[in-house]
Amino acid sequence: MNSSGADHHAMMIADFKKRFYVVVILTAPIMLLSGMIQQFLGLHWQFTGSSYILFSLSSIVFVYGGWPFLTGLVDEVKAKTPGMMFLIGFAITVAYSYSTAIVFGLKGMDFFWELDTLILVMLLGHWIEMRSVTGASKDLELLVALMPDNAHLVFGNDTKEVKTDTLKENDLILIKPGEKVAADGVISDGESYLNESMLTGESKPVKKVTGDKVIAGSINGNSAFKVRVSHAAKDSFLSQVVKLVSDAQQSKSQTQLLADTAAKWLTIIALVSGISTFLYWYLTGQSLAFAMERMVTVIVICCPHALGLAVPLVVAKSTTLSAKHGLLIKNRTAFENSRKITTVVFDKTGTLTIGKFEVSAVISLEKTLKENDILTLAAAPEQNSEHPIATGILQKIKELKIIAPTVTHFKAITGQGVEGTVNGKKILVVSPGYLKANKVALPDGFTTNDTDTVVFVIIGDQLSGYVALSDRIRPESAAAIDALKKENIKSILLTGDNKKVAASVSKTLGMDSFISEVLPGQKLDKIKELQEKGEFVAMTGDGVNDAPALAQADIGIAVGSGSDIAAETAGIILVNSDPNDVVSLIRFGKATHRKMVQNLIWATGYNVIALPLAAGVLYNYGILLNPAAGAALMALSTIVVAVNASFLKVKP
């Protein structure tokens, strides 16, 4: 919710509160002047002009107290979408018109006191319910509030305080102890522990050193450091989170569309039932006042307010809670469908593994080339790649203080490696899959550790050497796979890596199966094959080569440390890149759906029971609801729905 929306909501709450207190003050004299109340109490307080005083006070209640409902009636009629406000406005207008006619000559007994208590209860119900709705959006407001208003911009040895929204790329800012980080960027000087709990759900402070990325809104510990800003505030991670949450709250899933349809039908049922109730009682000999009262009660008690709020309240709560725990929901339907997942397909690198490759071996296959020559030639085209393997090779030559030669005619071979020209020679750094596809034989005696990933260096057309890199399995991965088993969900490893590595990772983690040496397009085909077998598939990945599979899967889950393309394609983003968050997502998706179903059952069941009582089916047994009691029940049903939604929790 943006600030203007929050301010408007606060003004509406204050308005309902003020109108409620005015009606409360007028309730006592209206009750005492009402003939029905006097009969009930055995009093006779009628005096000349008392009916006109009663009419005047009730008119104030009708116009001032009922104004939100009367204007709502007009708005819904203009929009041709009659709903809750239409029903309440219609009910109080009928009650007021009939009672006014009694004052000015029509025979019968007014029910000004019912009108007063009906409006009183409706104002109270709306006031409480709107406060509950506000509570569901407070978490989003807290996310917005994380961004500090000001930043310390560094000029040489001096700093100047500027507005955060004026920061731009490459600005240098100072973050003092205890302050919030003002912009996304990279630490250029210093180190500290940062609290990122409101952004990632990770409660433990994270150590950040020079060269590490920091997120705007995270809270600094006890050390000062400088940050080189990576982009403007509007493009920050926090701003994107707030936008994602806001968009997701406003989007509608199939469950919500079902609830909206049910609410529209309930409006029609309320009007038809109200008019039918009036005709039944009036035509069977009851007084006009009695028939009118039954109609008003039926219409009020059947207001689809609780049904209309049953899903949106859960949506608002679940979306903001998800964001606070590192689950960014881009697609509401995908999130709610997470309860249906039967198979989770994991990419390996950067998802189940840390994604940080370290060179473990360099082998030259030519006598004229040393290991460092192979490494240097491999590094040349990898300078233009952002793949974790490239990062590992470049880190190794940096440690060895080797400068990579200039490369020209660089080209990425999708899913298989890179190529370029160095000193007039064509250099390829490619995967085993490339060798297989191009029928290049593996070198004699080729062996690696099961956990090593190997890239081959081809100079011209000659296989000249290879580099082995190792990537450690994330400490959290085993627990995540085990938790999925407990949920009766299969886990499958899908990777472009060789069979040995895939088999080793799959076995170590206890996964159900693995699929290795697949190209990006083949990943999509493998997802299709699983779907054709009846599996409801979630795909979890982080790279550009995972994007087609993420799009094909029933639910695409991108890890937050991955590429923008993967995140753009997926319906859900895991900020922490923690496989355990996949389990949290599934469990939270189930809990959210349960809350929606509970609210829908309550809202529907309440109407099924309350409508006949309001219509007077138990009248012959002495059980009859008056309009005020109907209004109280309607308000209570709405509050129950709001309170139930507030109990939604994320269980890691």
C-alpha angles and dihedrals in degrees: 000000000000121000095258090051091049091049091050091050091050090051091052091051090050090048094052089046093053094046090048093055092047090053091046090057091050094045097078097056092041092053093047093049095047114106094216092054091047091052091049091051094041092241132136109203098147116133137165109297095008091122090055092050088050089049092049095049092045090049089057090050091047096048102033101030094036096043096102090053095044093050088044089054091053092046093050092047091051090048090046089231106114111194143135098331091047092054095047092043091049093048096050092044091054091047093047095044094049093046092048090053089054091054091052099048113295112128116244140062122295122226101209089138090056089049091050095048091042092056091041093055093043091053091048092047093050092046093052093040093050090051088053091050089050089054090057090057099042093090089060090050088052089054090052090048091056091079109088117229096225138039136194106242112202120227109179104295094346134076130211126199111236137168113273093230090061094062117112138187116300095016112141116226134182120228112201125205113286094012129121117251105255100206144009111266150112126286107248098177133016136007138244146156114267130202107221096164097120090052104038106015090240105135096191115087112249122224113235124190136179109305095025122122119243130199125228111250097031114126121242123228126215102311132076120229140168126243129202104218114236098194145347121290093254089061096045123125090248092051090050090049092051091049092047092050093046093048092046091050090053096044119090127227127203090264092054093046088053090052091048091052091048091050091053091051091048089055090055091045091050093053094044092045092047095051092042090051091051093050093046096052096039094047092047092059105270120136122269089245092054093047091047092050092051091050093049092048093050093049093048097045092050096054105137093225097117091043092049092051097040095093105024092058091053090045092054093046097044096046095052093042089051092053091051090054098048098264112120112195115207097162118042095195091052090051094049090045091056087092088069096057113128099167132032115200114202129200109218111218113071092357108063091009128051091250093226109120122201123194109249100171141006119199126189118205094191126072092218093057126069124209091259090052090055091047092048093050091047090051094054099074092029088067088080095048129087095198115127089241090058090049090052094050093046091048090054095052088047089056090049090047091237119151114220114232122245115272129206134188091031116188133175115223101212111246093347109068143270139291138196145150122266119184090339095310124113111236124193124188104191146163128250086257090064091053091050094047092049094041095242111158120234114247118267114271092013110170135156138173113276091245096049123105112212131205121189125220115219118189110197100322096327124104098227107170147319141237122219119207131183127214118194121230113247112257089231097053098083093052090049093053091046091051091051089054089054088054089052091244120141120230122210129185114222115185145151088223123107124280095253094055093043092049092048095050092044093050094045092053096040095239122171095240145330139225116203141187095027126153121225092261090048091053088062090049091051090053089051091051091054091048091050087057089059098260120145098222132207115190119203119194145136110204140081088249089059094056097090091049092046089054093047096047120093086241123019116205119189122194111233097235090059133091126301090240092058091047091047092052097045126083093215131034125205106213095195097047085227116147088212087069088067087063091045088051093053094046093046090047089055092047091049092050090048090054091050092050091046091052093046092049091048094047093046096041091049091057093045090057100033099048097063090045090051091048089055103247089150094044092114088056093054095255114128132151119217121212093261092053089047090051091049092052091047091050091046092053090053092049091048090054091049094047092047090053090051091061092065110121137180111234110198 
